[in-house]
Amino acid sequence: MTEIVQAGLWGLVAGSALLVGAAVGFGARVPQKVIATVMAFGAGVLLSAVSFELVGEAYEQGGLAPAAVGTLTGAVLYTAGNVWLARRGARHRKRSGHHETQTQPSEEQQNGSGLALAFGALLDGVPESAVIGVSLIDGGAVSLVTVAAVFLSNVPEGLSSAAGMRKAGRGKAYVFGVWGAIAAASTLSAVLGYAVVGGFSPAVIAAVTAVAAGAILAMIADTMIPEAFQDAHLAIGLVTVCGFLVSFALSHT
């Protein structure tokens, strides 16, 4: 199997978790505390993967400057995109709709918000999948830790967001159309991450990895953690640490 096909398959595996989460979130009435728990676990998993697999790898490949500049650039780009989308109705795209002041707007409430939600899901998912493809460049083997981290974090993301979409009055075709498209985009993003970035120098690869890491970190802080800790039970910090340790253990086995 060629490496570019591997990149696409692993991107699809990670992206399919969004559909799994969306199916649960749309089809079942999941208690808010359960949503908060799985979101906190997913945030912990991603935090560990970003720290040890992405930023750490970028530092080893290119040194401090590319790692730091790339991480800041990724955070700035994500934040700029997120601000633009928030003004168009996608501010609470990962919220389950538990709080009336933090719900996704319906199309009647804000025209174009459905499209903004779709672009928001794309903004959140592309950096995660791109680094899966990039991880194949060094040695021809995918980083299973990165794939596992993205998969484990995508389940609660899809779950919470789909629950919020349902509460906002969006139908099954819209919800699964969005997440199916994002799963396909995850596949393409992983392929492009391998095919495009593979020809660059180690310093550029390090910078690109760091850009993705910065975008993921900003996404965790802006969309995942608020949902996890909103009216969460007192053990939510422990759950986040457990997610962090699971990812850390995977990266050192």
C-alpha positions as CSV (number, residue, x, y, z in Angstrom):
1,M,0.0,0.0,0.0
2,T,1.5,3.4,-1.0
3,E,2.0,5.9,1.7
4,I,-0.4,8.4,0.1
5,V,-3.2,5.8,0.3
6,Q,-2.3,5.1,3.9
7,A,-2.5,8.8,4.7
8,G,-6.0,8.9,3.2
9,L,-7.2,5.8,5.0
10,W,-5.9,6.9,8.4
11,G,-7.5,10.4,7.9
12,L,-10.8,8.6,7.1
13,V,-10.5,6.5,10.2
14,A,-9.9,9.5,12.4
15,G,-12.7,11.5,10.7
16,S,-15.2,8.7,10.9
17,A,-15.3,9.2,14.7
18,L,-17.2,12.5,14.0
19,L,-20.0,10.4,12.4
20,V,-20.0,8.0,15.3
21,G,-20.3,10.9,17.8
22,A,-22.9,12.6,15.7
23,A,-25.0,9.4,15.5
24,V,-25.1,9.2,19.3
25,G,-25.6,12.9,19.8
26,F,-28.4,13.2,17.3
27,G,-30.2,9.9,18.0
28,A,-30.0,9.8,21.8
29,R,-30.7,12.2,24.7
30,V,-27.3,12.2,26.3
31,P,-27.1,13.7,29.7
32,Q,-25.1,17.0,29.9
33,K,-22.7,15.5,32.5
34,V,-21.9,12.6,30.1
35,I,-21.2,15.0,27.3
36,A,-19.0,17.1,29.6
37,T,-17.1,14.0,30.7
38,V,-16.3,12.7,27.2
39,M,-15.4,16.2,26.0
40,A,-13.0,16.7,28.9
41,F,-11.4,13.3,28.2
42,G,-11.0,14.2,24.5
43,A,-9.5,17.6,25.4
44,G,-7.0,15.9,27.6
45,V,-6.1,13.4,24.9
46,L,-5.5,16.2,22.4
47,L,-3.5,18.3,24.8
48,S,-1.1,15.5,25.4
49,A,-0.8,14.7,21.6
50,V,-0.1,18.3,20.8
51,S,2.5,18.6,23.5
52,F,4.5,15.4,22.9
53,E,3.7,14.5,19.3
54,L,3.4,17.8,17.5
55,V,5.2,20.7,19.2
56,G,7.8,18.3,20.6
57,E,8.4,16.8,17.1
58,A,8.5,20.3,15.5
59,Y,11.1,21.3,18.1
60,E,13.3,18.3,17.4
61,Q,13.1,18.7,13.6
62,G,13.5,22.5,13.3
63,G,14.5,24.0,16.6
64,L,12.8,26.5,18.9
65,A,12.2,29.3,16.4
66,P,10.1,27.3,13.8
67,A,8.2,25.5,16.5
68,A,7.4,28.7,18.4
69,V,6.6,30.8,15.3
70,G,4.6,28.0,13.7
71,T,2.5,27.4,16.9
72,L,1.7,31.1,17.3
73,T,0.9,31.4,13.6
74,G,-1.5,28.5,13.8
75,A,-3.2,30.0,16.9
76,V,-3.6,33.3,15.1
77,L,-5.0,31.8,11.9
78,Y,-7.5,29.7,13.8
79,T,-8.6,32.6,16.1
80,A,-9.1,34.9,13.1
81,G,-11.2,32.2,11.3
82,N,-13.1,31.5,14.5
83,V,-13.9,35.2,15.0
84,W,-15.2,35.5,11.5
85,L,-17.4,32.4,11.8
86,A,-18.6,33.4,15.3
87,R,-20.2,36.6,13.8
88,R,-22.1,34.4,11.4
89,G,-23.7,32.0,13.9
90,A,-21.0,29.4,14.5
91,R,-19.8,30.6,17.9
92,H,-21.3,27.7,19.8
93,R,-20.9,25.0,17.2
94,K,-19.6,22.4,19.7
95,R,-22.2,23.3,22.4
96,S,-24.8,20.7,23.1
97,G,-27.5,23.3,23.6
98,H,-27.9,22.7,27.3
99,H,-27.8,26.4,28.1
100,E,-30.2,28.7,26.4
101,T,-27.6,31.5,26.1
102,Q,-25.1,29.2,24.5
103,T,-27.1,27.4,21.8
104,Q,-26.6,27.2,18.1
105,P,-28.9,29.5,16.2
106,S,-31.5,28.1,13.8
107,E,-31.5,29.3,10.2
108,E,-34.6,31.4,11.0
109,Q,-32.8,33.1,13.8
110,Q,-29.7,33.8,11.8
111,N,-29.6,33.4,8.0
112,G,-26.5,31.6,6.9
113,S,-25.7,30.1,10.3
114,G,-26.0,26.5,8.9
115,L,-23.3,27.2,6.4
116,A,-21.2,28.9,9.0
117,L,-21.5,25.8,11.3
118,A,-20.3,23.6,8.4
119,F,-17.3,25.8,7.8
120,G,-16.6,25.9,11.6
121,A,-16.5,22.1,11.7
122,L,-14.1,22.2,8.7
123,L,-11.9,24.7,10.5
124,D,-11.8,22.5,13.6
125,G,-11.1,19.2,11.7
126,V,-8.6,20.1,9.0
127,P,-5.5,20.8,11.2
128,E,-6.0,17.5,13.1
129,S,-6.1,15.4,9.9
130,A,-3.3,17.2,8.1
131,V,-0.8,16.2,10.9
132,I,-1.8,12.6,10.4
133,G,-0.5,12.8,6.8
134,V,2.5,14.8,7.9
135,S,3.4,12.1,10.4
136,L,3.9,9.6,7.6
137,I,6.8,11.6,6.1
138,D,9.3,10.6,8.8
139,G,9.9,6.9,8.2
140,G,6.8,6.0,6.3
141,A,4.7,4.9,9.3
142,V,1.8,6.9,10.6
143,S,1.8,8.2,14.2
144,L,-0.8,5.9,15.8
145,V,-0.8,8.2,18.8
146,T,-1.9,11.1,16.6
147,V,-4.6,9.0,14.9
148,A,-5.8,7.7,18.3
149,A,-5.8,11.2,19.8
150,V,-7.8,12.7,16.9
151,F,-10.2,9.7,16.9
152,L,-10.8,9.9,20.6
153,S,-11.4,13.7,20.6
154,N,-13.6,13.6,17.5
155,V,-16.2,11.4,19.1
156,P,-17.2,13.9,21.8
157,E,-16.9,16.8,19.3
158,G,-19.4,15.1,17.0
159,L,-21.6,14.1,19.9
160,S,-21.9,17.5,21.4
161,S,-22.2,19.5,18.2
162,A,-24.9,17.1,16.7
163,A,-26.9,17.4,19.9
164,G,-26.8,21.2,19.6
165,M,-27.7,21.0,15.9
166,R,-30.8,18.9,16.7
167,K,-31.9,21.3,19.4
168,A,-31.5,24.2,16.9
169,G,-34.0,22.4,14.6
170,R,-31.6,21.1,12.0
171,G,-32.6,17.8,10.4
172,K,-30.9,14.4,10.1
173,A,-29.9,15.1,6.5
174,Y,-28.1,18.3,7.4
175,V,-26.4,16.9,10.5
176,F,-25.0,13.8,8.8
177,G,-24.3,15.6,5.6
178,V,-22.1,18.0,7.5
179,W,-20.2,15.4,9.4
180,G,-20.0,13.1,6.4
181,A,-18.4,16.0,4.4
182,I,-16.0,16.7,7.2
183,A,-15.0,13.0,7.3
184,A,-14.3,13.2,3.6
185,A,-12.4,16.5,4.1
186,S,-10.3,14.8,6.8
187,T,-9.3,12.1,4.3
188,L,-8.3,14.7,1.7
189,S,-6.5,16.8,4.4
190,A,-4.4,13.9,5.5
191,V,-3.5,13.1,1.8
192,L,-2.5,16.7,1.2
193,G,-0.6,16.9,4.4
194,Y,1.6,14.0,3.2
195,A,1.7,14.8,-0.5
196,V,2.3,18.6,-0.3
197,V,4.4,18.9,2.8
198,G,6.6,15.9,2.1
199,G,8.7,17.7,-0.4
200,F,9.7,20.5,1.9
201,S,12.8,20.8,4.1
202,P,12.8,19.6,7.7
203,A,12.5,23.2,9.0
204,V,9.4,23.8,6.9
205,I,7.9,20.5,7.9
206,A,8.5,21.4,11.5
207,A,6.9,24.8,11.0
208,V,3.8,23.3,9.3
209,T,3.5,20.7,12.1
210,A,3.7,23.6,14.7
211,V,1.1,25.6,12.8
212,A,-1.4,22.7,13.0
213,A,-0.5,22.3,16.7
214,G,-1.2,25.9,17.4
215,A,-4.6,25.7,15.6
216,I,-5.5,22.6,17.6
217,L,-4.5,24.2,20.9
218,A,-6.6,27.3,20.2
219,M,-9.5,25.0,19.2
220,I,-9.3,23.1,22.4
221,A,-9.3,26.3,24.5
222,D,-12.0,28.0,22.6
223,T,-14.5,25.2,21.9
224,M,-13.8,22.0,23.8
225,I,-12.9,23.1,27.2
226,P,-15.8,25.5,27.6
227,E,-18.3,22.7,26.8
228,A,-16.5,20.3,29.1
229,F,-16.4,22.6,32.1
230,Q,-19.8,24.2,31.7
231,D,-21.8,23.0,34.7
232,A,-19.6,19.9,34.9
233,H,-19.3,17.7,37.9
234,L,-16.3,18.1,40.2
235,A,-14.3,15.2,38.8
236,I,-14.0,16.8,35.4
237,G,-10.4,17.9,36.0
238,L,-9.5,14.3,36.9
239,V,-11.2,13.1,33.6
240,T,-9.1,15.6,31.6
241,V,-5.9,14.3,33.3
242,C,-6.9,10.7,32.5
243,G,-7.3,11.6,28.9
244,F,-3.9,13.3,29.0
245,L,-2.3,10.3,30.5
246,V,-3.8,7.8,28.1
247,S,-2.4,9.8,25.2
248,F,1.0,10.2,27.0
249,A,1.1,6.4,27.6
250,L,0.4,5.7,24.0
251,S,3.2,8.0,22.8
252,H,5.7,6.2,25.1
253,T,4.9,2.6,24.2
